[in-house]
Amino acid sequence: MDKRKIDSAKRAVEQIAIKNHTSVDEVRLQMKVAMINGLVSEDLKTKAYWQSIPCEGDIPTPEEFIAYVADDVRHRHNK
């Protein structure tokens, strides 16, 4: 994934932490919990969506997820 997009996503996580008066680690943890819940969902559409997110490891990092969603939104908006 593009390093600029990942860096931008890292800044987004930092902003979420500031806005919610918490730590970056806590934001990342809560995002990971949500992603894992999606990956193990019994709903096949939900599971397929989460599995379609490109990532370097077994599950996307919060930054990979944010970058992917941002690209998806941009793509849909430009149609």
DRENSETI-959103 format. One record per atom (N, C-alpha, C, O): residue in three letters; x, y, z; residue number from 1; atom name. Coordinates in nm, 2 decimals, padded with zeros to 4 digits. Layout:
BEGIN
+-----+--------+--------+--------+-----+----+
!  aa !      u !      v !      w !   i ! at !
+-----+--------+--------+--------+-----+----+
! Ala !      X !      Y !      Z ! NUM ! CA !
...
+-----+--------+--------+--------+-----+----+
This chain:
BEGIN
+-----+--------+--------+--------+-----+----+
!  aa !      u !      v !      w !   i ! at !
+-----+--------+--------+--------+-----+----+
! Met !  00.09 ! -00.12 !  00.00 !   1 !  N !
! Met !  00.00 !  00.00 !  00.00 !   1 ! CA !
! Met !  00.09 !  00.12 !  00.00 !   1 !  C !
! Met !  00.20 !  00.12 !  00.06 !   1 !  O !
! Asp !  00.04 !  00.23 ! -00.06 !   2 !  N !
! Asp !  00.11 !  00.35 ! -00.08 !   2 ! CA !
! Asp !  00.15 !  00.41 !  00.06 !   2 !  C !
! Asp !  00.06 !  00.43 !  00.15 !   2 !  O !
! Lys !  00.28 !  00.44 !  00.08 !   3 !  N !
! Lys !  00.33 !  00.49 !  00.21 !   3 ! CA !
! Lys !  00.26 !  00.63 !  00.24 !   3 !  C !
! Lys !  00.23 !  00.65 !  00.36 !   3 !  O !
! Arg !  00.23 !  00.71 !  00.15 !   4 !  N !
! Arg !  00.16 !  00.84 !  00.17 !   4 ! CA !
! Arg !  00.03 !  00.81 !  00.23 !   4 !  C !
! Arg ! -00.02 !  00.88 !  00.32 !   4 !  O !
! Lys ! -00.04 !  00.72 !  00.18 !   5 !  N !
! Lys ! -00.18 !  00.69 !  00.23 !   5 ! CA !
! Lys ! -00.17 !  00.63 !  00.37 !   5 !  C !
! Lys ! -00.26 !  00.67 !  00.45 !   5 !  O !
! Ile ! -00.07 !  00.55 !  00.40 !   6 !  N !
! Ile ! -00.06 !  00.49 !  00.53 !   6 ! CA !
! Ile ! -00.02 !  00.61 !  00.63 !   6 !  C !
! Ile ! -00.08 !  00.61 !  00.74 !   6 !  O !
! Asp !  00.07 !  00.70 !  00.59 !   7 !  N !
! Asp !  00.10 !  00.81 !  00.68 !   7 ! CA !
! Asp ! -00.02 !  00.90 !  00.70 !   7 !  C !
! Asp ! -00.04 !  00.94 !  00.82 !   7 !  O !
! Ser ! -00.10 !  00.92 !  00.60 !   8 !  N !
! Ser ! -00.22 !  01.00 !  00.62 !   8 ! CA !
! Ser ! -00.32 !  00.93 !  00.72 !   8 !  C !
! Ser ! -00.38 !  00.99 !  00.80 !   8 !  O !
! Ala ! -00.33 !  00.80 !  00.70 !   9 !  N !
! Ala ! -00.41 !  00.72 !  00.79 !   9 ! CA !
! Ala ! -00.36 !  00.72 !  00.94 !   9 !  C !
! Ala ! -00.44 !  00.73 !  01.03 !   9 !  O !
! Lys ! -00.23 !  00.72 !  00.95 !  10 !  N !
! Lys ! -00.17 !  00.73 !  01.09 !  10 ! CA !
! Lys ! -00.21 !  00.87 !  01.15 !  10 !  C !
! Lys ! -00.25 !  00.87 !  01.27 !  10 !  O !
! Arg ! -00.21 !  00.97 !  01.07 !  11 !  N !
! Arg ! -00.25 !  01.10 !  01.12 !  11 ! CA !
! Arg ! -00.40 !  01.10 !  01.16 !  11 !  C !
! Arg ! -00.44 !  01.17 !  01.25 !  11 !  O !
! Ala ! -00.48 !  01.03 !  01.08 !  12 !  N !
! Ala ! -00.62 !  01.02 !  01.11 !  12 ! CA !
! Ala ! -00.64 !  00.95 !  01.24 !  12 !  C !
! Ala ! -00.73 !  01.00 !  01.32 !  12 !  O !
! Val ! -00.57 !  00.85 !  01.27 !  13 !  N !
! Val ! -00.58 !  00.78 !  01.40 !  13 ! CA !
! Val ! -00.54 !  00.87 !  01.51 !  13 !  C !
! Val ! -00.60 !  00.87 !  01.62 !  13 !  O !
! Glu ! -00.44 !  00.95 !  01.49 !  14 !  N !
! Glu ! -00.39 !  01.04 !  01.59 !  14 ! CA !
! Glu ! -00.50 !  01.15 !  01.62 !  14 !  C !
! Glu ! -00.53 !  01.18 !  01.74 !  14 !  O !
! Gln ! -00.57 !  01.19 !  01.52 !  15 !  N !
! Gln ! -00.68 !  01.29 !  01.53 !  15 ! CA !
! Gln ! -00.80 !  01.23 !  01.61 !  15 !  C !
! Gln ! -00.86 !  01.30 !  01.69 !  15 !  O !
! Ile ! -00.83 !  01.11 !  01.58 !  16 !  N !
! Ile ! -00.94 !  01.04 !  01.65 !  16 ! CA !
! Ile ! -00.90 !  01.03 !  01.79 !  16 !  C !
! Ile ! -00.99 !  01.05 !  01.88 !  16 !  O !
! Ala ! -00.78 !  00.99 !  01.83 !  17 !  N !
! Ala ! -00.74 !  00.98 !  01.97 !  17 ! CA !
! Ala ! -00.75 !  01.12 !  02.04 !  17 !  C !
! Ala ! -00.80 !  01.12 !  02.15 !  17 !  O !
! Ile ! -00.70 !  01.22 !  01.97 !  18 !  N !
! Ile ! -00.71 !  01.35 !  02.03 !  18 ! CA !
! Ile ! -00.86 !  01.39 !  02.06 !  18 !  C !
! Ile ! -00.90 !  01.44 !  02.16 !  18 !  O !
! Lys ! -00.94 !  01.37 !  01.95 !  19 !  N !
! Lys ! -01.08 !  01.41 !  01.96 !  19 ! CA !
! Lys ! -01.16 !  01.34 !  02.07 !  19 !  C !
! Lys ! -01.25 !  01.39 !  02.13 !  19 !  O !
! Asn ! -01.11 !  01.21 !  02.10 !  20 !  N !
! Asn ! -01.18 !  01.13 !  02.19 !  20 ! CA !
! Asn ! -01.11 !  01.12 !  02.33 !  20 !  C !
! Asn ! -01.14 !  01.04 !  02.41 !  20 !  O !
! His ! -01.01 !  01.21 !  02.34 !  21 !  N !
! His ! -00.93 !  01.21 !  02.47 !  21 ! CA !
! His ! -00.88 !  01.08 !  02.51 !  21 !  C !
! His ! -00.90 !  01.03 !  02.63 !  21 !  O !
! Thr ! -00.82 !  01.01 !  02.42 !  22 !  N !
! Thr ! -00.76 !  00.87 !  02.45 !  22 ! CA !
! Thr ! -00.63 !  00.86 !  02.38 !  22 !  C !
! Thr ! -00.58 !  00.96 !  02.32 !  22 !  O !
! Ser ! -00.57 !  00.75 !  02.39 !  23 !  N !
! Ser ! -00.44 !  00.72 !  02.33 !  23 ! CA !
! Ser ! -00.46 !  00.66 !  02.19 !  23 !  C !
! Ser ! -00.56 !  00.60 !  02.15 !  23 !  O !
! Val ! -00.35 !  00.68 !  02.11 !  24 !  N !
! Val ! -00.35 !  00.62 !  01.98 !  24 ! CA !
! Val ! -00.36 !  00.47 !  01.99 !  24 !  C !
! Val ! -00.42 !  00.40 !  01.91 !  24 !  O !
! Asp ! -00.29 !  00.41 !  02.09 !  25 !  N !
! Asp ! -00.29 !  00.27 !  02.11 !  25 ! CA !
! Asp ! -00.44 !  00.22 !  02.14 !  25 !  C !
! Asp ! -00.48 !  00.11 !  02.09 !  25 !  O !
! Glu ! -00.51 !  00.30 !  02.21 !  26 !  N !
! Glu ! -00.65 !  00.26 !  02.24 !  26 ! CA !
! Glu ! -00.74 !  00.26 !  02.12 !  26 !  C !
! Glu ! -00.82 !  00.18 !  02.09 !  26 !  O !
! Val ! -00.72 !  00.37 !  02.04 !  27 !  N !
! Val ! -00.79 !  00.38 !  01.91 !  27 ! CA !
! Val ! -00.76 !  00.26 !  01.82 !  27 !  C !
! Val ! -00.85 !  00.20 !  01.76 !  27 !  O !
! Arg ! -00.63 !  00.23 !  01.81 !  28 !  N !
! Arg ! -00.59 !  00.12 !  01.72 !  28 ! CA !
! Arg ! -00.65 ! -00.02 !  01.78 !  28 !  C !
! Arg ! -00.69 ! -00.10 !  01.70 !  28 !  O !
! Leu ! -00.65 ! -00.03 !  01.91 !  29 !  N !
! Leu ! -00.70 ! -00.16 !  01.97 !  29 ! CA !
! Leu ! -00.85 ! -00.17 !  01.94 !  29 !  C !
! Leu ! -00.89 ! -00.28 !  01.90 !  29 !  O !
! Gln ! -00.92 ! -00.06 !  01.96 !  30 !  N !
! Gln ! -01.07 ! -00.07 !  01.93 !  30 ! CA !
! Gln ! -01.10 ! -00.10 !  01.78 !  30 !  C !
! Gln ! -01.19 ! -00.17 !  01.75 !  30 !  O !
! Met ! -01.02 ! -00.04 !  01.69 !  31 !  N !
! Met ! -01.03 ! -00.07 !  01.55 !  31 ! CA !
! Met ! -01.00 ! -00.21 !  01.52 !  31 !  C !
! Met ! -01.07 ! -00.27 !  01.44 !  31 !  O !
! Lys ! -00.90 ! -00.26 !  01.58 !  32 !  N !
! Lys ! -00.86 ! -00.40 !  01.56 !  32 ! CA !
! Lys ! -00.97 ! -00.50 !  01.60 !  32 !  C !
! Lys ! -01.00 ! -00.60 !  01.54 !  32 !  O !
! Val ! -01.03 ! -00.47 !  01.72 !  33 !  N !
! Val ! -01.14 ! -00.55 !  01.77 !  33 ! CA !
! Val ! -01.26 ! -00.55 !  01.67 !  33 !  C !
! Val ! -01.32 ! -00.65 !  01.64 !  33 !  O !
! Ala ! -01.29 ! -00.43 !  01.62 !  34 !  N !
! Ala ! -01.40 ! -00.42 !  01.52 !  34 ! CA !
! Ala ! -01.37 ! -00.50 !  01.39 !  34 !  C !
! Ala ! -01.46 ! -00.57 !  01.34 !  34 !  O !
! Met ! -01.24 ! -00.49 !  01.35 !  35 !  N !
! Met ! -01.21 ! -00.56 !  01.23 !  35 ! CA !
! Met ! -01.21 ! -00.71 !  01.25 !  35 !  C !
! Met ! -01.26 ! -00.79 !  01.16 !  35 !  O !
! Ile ! -01.16 ! -00.76 !  01.36 !  36 !  N !
! Ile ! -01.16 ! -00.90 !  01.39 !  36 ! CA !
! Ile ! -01.31 ! -00.95 !  01.40 !  36 !  C !
! Ile ! -01.34 ! -01.06 !  01.35 !  36 !  O !
! Asn ! -01.39 ! -00.87 !  01.46 !  37 !  N !
! Asn ! -01.54 ! -00.91 !  01.46 !  37 ! CA !
! Asn ! -01.59 ! -00.93 !  01.32 !  37 !  C !
! Asn ! -01.67 ! -01.02 !  01.30 !  37 !  O !
! Gly ! -01.56 ! -00.84 !  01.23 !  38 !  N !
! Gly ! -01.60 ! -00.85 !  01.09 !  38 ! CA !
! Gly ! -01.55 ! -00.97 !  01.03 !  38 !  C !
! Gly ! -01.62 ! -01.04 !  00.95 !  38 !  O !
! Leu ! -01.42 ! -01.00 !  01.05 !  39 !  N !
! Leu ! -01.35 ! -01.11 !  00.99 !  39 ! CA !
! Leu ! -01.41 ! -01.25 !  01.03 !  39 !  C !
! Leu ! -01.41 ! -01.34 !  00.96 !  39 !  O !
! Val ! -01.46 ! -01.25 !  01.15 !  40 !  N !
! Val ! -01.51 ! -01.38 !  01.20 !  40 ! CA !
! Val ! -01.67 ! -01.38 !  01.20 !  40 !  C !
! Val ! -01.73 ! -01.47 !  01.26 !  40 !  O !
! Ser ! -01.72 ! -01.28 !  01.14 !  41 !  N !
! Ser ! -01.87 ! -01.27 !  01.13 !  41 ! CA !
! Ser ! -01.93 ! -01.40 !  01.06 !  41 !  C !
! Ser ! -01.87 ! -01.46 !  00.97 !  41 !  O !
! Glu ! -02.05 ! -01.43 !  01.11 !  42 !  N !
! Glu ! -02.12 ! -01.54 !  01.04 !  42 ! CA !
! Glu ! -02.19 ! -01.49 !  00.92 !  42 !  C !
! Glu ! -02.24 ! -01.57 !  00.83 !  42 !  O !
! Asp ! -02.21 ! -01.36 !  00.91 !  43 !  N !
! Asp ! -02.27 ! -01.30 !  00.79 !  43 ! CA !
! Asp ! -02.16 ! -01.31 !  00.67 !  43 !  C !
! Asp ! -02.06 ! -01.24 !  00.68 !  43 !  O !
! Leu ! -02.19 ! -01.38 !  00.57 !  44 !  N !
! Leu ! -02.10 ! -01.40 !  00.46 !  44 ! CA !
! Leu ! -02.06 ! -01.28 !  00.39 !  44 !  C !
! Leu ! -01.94 ! -01.26 !  00.35 !  44 !  O !
! Lys ! -02.15 ! -01.18 !  00.37 !  45 !  N !
! Lys ! -02.12 ! -01.06 !  00.30 !  45 ! CA !
! Lys ! -02.03 ! -00.97 !  00.39 !  45 !  C !
! Lys ! -01.93 ! -00.91 !  00.34 !  45 !  O !
! Thr ! -02.05 ! -00.97 !  00.52 !  46 !  N !
! Thr ! -01.96 ! -00.89 !  00.61 !  46 ! CA !
! Thr ! -01.82 ! -00.95 !  00.61 !  46 !  C !
! Thr ! -01.72 ! -00.88 !  00.59 !  46 !  O !
! Lys ! -01.82 ! -01.08 !  00.62 !  47 !  N !
! Lys ! -01.69 ! -01.15 !  00.62 !  47 ! CA !
! Lys ! -01.61 ! -01.13 !  00.49 !  47 !  C !
! Lys ! -01.49 ! -01.11 !  00.49 !  47 !  O !
! Ala ! -01.68 ! -01.14 !  00.38 !  48 !  N !
! Ala ! -01.62 ! -01.12 !  00.25 !  48 ! CA !
! Ala ! -01.57 ! -00.98 !  00.23 !  48 !  C !
! Ala ! -01.46 ! -00.96 !  00.17 !  48 !  O !
! Tyr ! -01.64 ! -00.88 !  00.28 !  49 !  N !
! Tyr ! -01.59 ! -00.75 !  00.27 !  49 ! CA !
! Tyr ! -01.46 ! -00.73 !  00.35 !  49 !  C !
! Tyr ! -01.36 ! -00.68 !  00.29 !  49 !  O !
! Trp ! -01.46 ! -00.78 !  00.47 !  50 !  N !
! Trp ! -01.33 ! -00.76 !  00.55 !  50 ! CA !
! Trp ! -01.22 ! -00.84 !  00.49 !  50 !  C !
! Trp ! -01.10 ! -00.80 !  00.49 !  50 !  O !
! Gln ! -01.25 ! -00.95 !  00.43 !  51 !  N !
! Gln ! -01.14 ! -01.03 !  00.36 !  51 ! CA !
! Gln ! -01.09 ! -00.97 !  00.23 !  51 !  C !
! Gln ! -00.98 ! -01.00 !  00.19 !  51 !  O !
! Ser ! -01.17 ! -00.88 !  00.18 !  52 !  N !
! Ser ! -01.13 ! -00.82 !  00.05 !  52 ! CA !
! Ser ! -01.04 ! -00.70 !  00.07 !  52 !  C !
! Ser ! -00.98 ! -00.65 ! -00.03 !  52 !  O !
! Ile ! -01.02 ! -00.66 !  00.19 !  53 !  N !
! Ile ! -00.93 ! -00.55 !  00.22 !  53 ! CA !
! Ile ! -00.78 ! -00.59 !  00.20 !  53 !  C !
! Ile ! -00.74 ! -00.68 !  00.27 !  53 !  O !
! Pro ! -00.71 ! -00.53 !  00.11 !  54 !  N !
! Pro ! -00.57 ! -00.57 !  00.09 !  54 ! CA !
! Pro ! -00.49 ! -00.53 !  00.22 !  54 !  C !
! Pro ! -00.50 ! -00.43 !  00.28 !  54 !  O !
! Cys ! -00.40 ! -00.63 !  00.25 !  55 !  N !
! Cys ! -00.32 ! -00.60 !  00.37 !  55 ! CA !
! Cys ! -00.19 ! -00.69 !  00.36 !  55 !  C !
! Cys ! -00.19 ! -00.79 !  00.29 !  55 !  O !
! Glu ! -00.09 ! -00.65 !  00.44 !  56 !  N !
! Glu !  00.04 ! -00.72 !  00.43 !  56 ! CA !
! Glu !  00.03 ! -00.84 !  00.53 !  56 !  C !
! Glu !  00.11 ! -00.94 !  00.50 !  56 !  O !
! Gly ! -00.05 ! -00.84 !  00.63 !  57 !  N !
! Gly ! -00.05 ! -00.95 !  00.73 !  57 ! CA !
! Gly ! -00.18 ! -01.03 !  00.71 !  57 !  C !
! Gly ! -00.25 ! -01.02 !  00.61 !  57 !  O !
! Asp ! -00.22 ! -01.10 !  00.82 !  58 !  N !
! Asp ! -00.34 ! -01.18 !  00.82 !  58 ! CA !
! Asp ! -00.46 ! -01.09 !  00.82 !  58 !  C !
! Asp ! -00.57 ! -01.13 !  00.76 !  58 !  O !
! Ile ! -00.45 ! -00.98 !  00.90 !  59 !  N !
! Ile ! -00.57 ! -00.89 !  00.90 !  59 ! CA !
! Ile ! -00.51 ! -00.75 !  00.87 !  59 !  C !
! Ile ! -00.40 ! -00.72 !  00.90 !  59 !  O !
! Pro ! -00.60 ! -00.66 !  00.82 !  60 !  N !
! Pro ! -00.55 ! -00.53 !  00.79 !  60 ! CA !
! Pro ! -00.52 ! -00.45 !  00.92 !  60 !  C !
! Pro ! -00.58 ! -00.48 !  01.03 !  60 !  O !
! Thr ! -00.42 ! -00.37 !  00.91 !  61 !  N !
! Thr ! -00.39 ! -00.28 !  01.02 !  61 ! CA !
! Thr ! -00.50 ! -00.17 !  01.02 !  61 !  C !
! Thr ! -00.56 ! -00.15 !  00.92 !  61 !  O !
! Pro ! -00.52 ! -00.10 !  01.13 !  62 !  N !
! Pro ! -00.61 !  00.02 !  01.12 !  62 ! CA !
! Pro ! -00.58 !  00.11 !  01.01 !  62 !  C !
! Pro ! -00.67 !  00.17 !  00.94 !  62 !  O !
! Glu ! -00.45 !  00.14 !  00.99 !  63 !  N !
! Glu ! -00.41 !  00.23 !  00.88 !  63 ! CA !
! Glu ! -00.44 !  00.17 !  00.74 !  63 !  C !
! Glu ! -00.48 !  00.25 !  00.66 !  63 !  O !
! Glu ! -00.42 !  00.04 !  00.72 !  64 !  N !
! Glu ! -00.45 ! -00.02 !  00.60 !  64 ! CA !
! Glu ! -00.60 ! -00.01 !  00.57 !  64 !  C !
! Glu ! -00.65 !  00.02 !  00.46 !  64 !  O !
! Phe ! -00.68 ! -00.03 !  00.68 !  65 !  N !
! Phe ! -00.83 ! -00.02 !  00.66 !  65 ! CA !
! Phe ! -00.87 !  00.12 !  00.63 !  65 !  C !
! Phe ! -00.95 !  00.14 !  00.54 !  65 !  O !
! Ile ! -00.81 !  00.22 !  00.70 !  66 !  N !
! Ile ! -00.85 !  00.36 !  00.67 !  66 ! CA !
! Ile ! -00.81 !  00.40 !  00.53 !  66 !  C !
! Ile ! -00.89 !  00.46 !  00.46 !  66 !  O !
! Ala ! -00.69 !  00.36 !  00.48 !  67 !  N !
! Ala ! -00.65 !  00.39 !  00.35 !  67 ! CA !
! Ala ! -00.74 !  00.33 !  00.24 !  67 !  C !
! Ala ! -00.77 !  00.39 !  00.14 !  67 !  O !
! Tyr ! -00.77 !  00.20 !  00.27 !  68 !  N !
! Tyr ! -00.86 !  00.13 !  00.18 !  68 ! CA !
! Tyr ! -01.00 !  00.20 !  00.17 !  68 !  C !
! Tyr ! -01.05 !  00.22 !  00.06 !  68 !  O !
! Val ! -01.06 !  00.23 !  00.28 !  69 !  N !
! Val ! -01.19 !  00.29 !  00.28 !  69 ! CA !
! Val ! -01.18 !  00.43 !  00.22 !  69 !  C !
! Val ! -01.28 !  00.47 !  00.14 !  69 !  O !
! Ala ! -01.08 !  00.51 !  00.24 !  70 !  N !
! Ala ! -01.07 !  00.64 !  00.18 !  70 ! CA !
! Ala ! -01.06 !  00.62 !  00.03 !  70 !  C !
! Ala ! -01.13 !  00.70 ! -00.04 !  70 !  O !
! Asp ! -00.98 !  00.53 ! -00.02 !  71 !  N !
! Asp ! -00.98 !  00.50 ! -00.17 !  71 ! CA !
! Asp ! -01.11 !  00.46 ! -00.22 !  71 !  C !
! Asp ! -01.16 !  00.51 ! -00.33 !  71 !  O !
! Asp ! -01.18 !  00.38 ! -00.15 !  72 !  N !
! Asp ! -01.31 !  00.33 ! -00.19 !  72 ! CA !
! Asp ! -01.41 !  00.44 ! -00.20 !  72 !  C !
! Asp ! -01.49 !  00.45 ! -00.29 !  72 !  O !
! Val ! -01.41 !  00.53 ! -00.10 !  73 !  N !
! Val ! -01.50 !  00.64 ! -00.10 !  73 ! CA !
! Val ! -01.47 !  00.74 ! -00.21 !  73 !  C !
! Val ! -01.56 !  00.78 ! -00.28 !  73 !  O !
! Arg ! -01.34 !  00.77 ! -00.23 !  74 !  N !
! Arg ! -01.30 !  00.85 ! -00.35 !  74 ! CA !
! Arg ! -01.35 !  00.79 ! -00.48 !  74 !  C !
! Arg ! -01.40 !  00.87 ! -00.57 !  74 !  O !
! His ! -01.33 !  00.66 ! -00.49 !  75 !  N !
! His ! -01.37 !  00.59 ! -00.62 !  75 ! CA !
! His ! -01.52 !  00.60 ! -00.64 !  75 !  C !
! His ! -01.57 !  00.63 ! -00.75 !  75 !  O !
! Arg ! -01.60 !  00.58 ! -00.54 !  76 !  N !
! Arg ! -01.74 !  00.58 ! -00.55 !  76 ! CA !
! Arg ! -01.79 !  00.73 ! -00.58 !  76 !  C !
! Arg ! -01.89 !  00.75 ! -00.65 !  76 !  O !
! His ! -01.73 !  00.82 ! -00.51 !  77 !  N !
! His ! -01.76 !  00.96 ! -00.53 !  77 ! CA !
! His ! -01.74 !  01.01 ! -00.67 !  77 !  C !
! His ! -01.81 !  01.10 ! -00.72 !  77 !  O !
! Asn ! -01.63 !  00.96 ! -00.73 !  78 !  N !
! Asn ! -01.60 !  01.00 ! -00.87 !  78 ! CA !
! Asn ! -01.67 !  00.93 ! -00.98 !  78 !  C !
! Asn ! -01.65 !  00.96 ! -01.10 !  78 !  O !
! Lys ! -01.76 !  00.84 ! -00.95 !  79 !  N !
! Lys ! -01.84 !  00.77 ! -01.05 !  79 ! CA !
! Lys ! -01.95 !  00.86 ! -01.10 !  79 !  C !
! Lys ! -02.02 !  00.82 ! -01.19 !  79 !  O !
+-----+--------+--------+--------+-----+----+
